[in-house]
Amino acid sequence: MSCTISCGIRRRDILVAGAVLMACVGLSMHAHAQAADFPTRPIQLVVAAPAGGPSDAVARMLAEDMAKMLGQAVIVDNKPGAGGAIAADAVARAAPDGHTLLLSWIGNATNQTLLPRQALDINRDFLHITQVVSGANVLVARPGVAGSLRELLLLAKAQPAKLSYASAGNGSSGHLAMEMLKQRAGVSLVHIPYRGGALALNDLLGGQVDLMFLNQDAVMPYVRSGRLVALAISSSARNAQLAEVPTVAESGFPGFEATAWAGLSAPRGTPDAMVQRLHAAALKVLQGPFRTKQEAIGAQVVGSTPAQYAAFVRSETDKWAVVIKTAGIRPD
């Protein structure tokens, strides 16, 4: 009797295991078939910036080249506002079928701390495909303020809260870079936030403020003409376009790095085969004319694996959380 029961249980277990195996095989075949046909319609690339800005330019250049690789149009959809939360929320709610992507950026990482009540989590709700570019911020001063970072910090320590610095707004990459430098150097500077980098740069050039961190492509013409003095660059290594400008790290602050970056991300649940297809297409784009054009303006083209980009986004989230909380930064 026990043998009959035991044999019956074993037969039932085998039948159940076989059914599960067949279901898994069927799902796998279906996923592969979907990936082979992907994409089946135009891809929407959502950007958290208005048309005409640096992020929009990166997105449009990337979209044009990726369309050639994928055989479908890649349409840039500008959804500015709320520090990037509007764009990210739209993508997180989209069908996870590879046809809606986010140009993820540093703002998505800093929003985890700046906007603590938002339901969205850039590390939980997305699959990260690859980091595309990284742009350094250059610490520039109006002529006569200081000739080096060391000289600037000595002045700031001797005259606390006298020097002012501009930024593109509370929580912008330039603001965060300066706050991290202030915390590392132990100095006090007066923050003057603007609604955008262009307005801040205009007042720096006009002498209304003393210094600021700003993207390298925006400041290069003024540094070369002598209208601004470049004191240091926030990347981990020197930039070929401003090779004579030392990094903050080599100027006495090892490990200092503060860059404005962007990459490609998809809603969580997007099939791995589609993520890999998008990753392969993106890497080919990053090795072509896209690289040449970006490097010409001082940007670093990256091209990381999905795992590397996911780890990078998490590390940026953690790093800037410390800076934001220590400085008590709140969004505009």
Secondary structure, DSSP 8 states (H G I E B T S, - for coil): -HHHHHHHHHHHHHHHHHHHHHHHHHHHHHHHHHHHH---S-EEEEESS-TTSHHHHHHHHHHHHHHHHHTS-EEEEE---GGGHHHHHHHHTS-SSSSEEEEEEHHHHHHHHHSTT-S--TTTSEEEEEEEEEEEEEEEE-TTS-SSHHHHHHHHHHSTTTSEEEESSTT-HHHHHHHHHHHHHT---EEEE-SSHHHHHHHHHTTSS-EEEEEHHHHHHHHHHTSSEEEEE-SSS--GGGTTS-BTGGGT-TT---EEEEEEEEETT--HHHHHHHHHHHHHHHTTHHHHHHHHTT-EE----HHHHHHHHHHHHHHHHHHHHHHT----
